[in-house]
C-alpha cells in the first residue's frame, strides 16, 4: 500500500489544481516522515524512503518492489 500512496502523492504533486498539489505534498511529507521513523527505530538502513520501504516489505515477507 505504501507504493500506491507514493504514486498517489507523486500524481498529486503534479496536478493542475493547487489544492491537489498541496495534498500531494502533504502525503509525500507524511511518507518521508514514516520512512524516517521506521528506519530510525527498526530498520537502520540509512537510505532514502524507497530503500526503507523496500526493507520494511522484505522484513514482512513481501516483495520490496513498489506496487
Buried (B, 14 or more C-beta within 10 A) or exposed (E): EBBEBBEBBEEBBEEEEEEBBEBBEEBBEEBBEBBEEBBEEEBEBEBEBBBBBBBBBEEEEEEBEEE
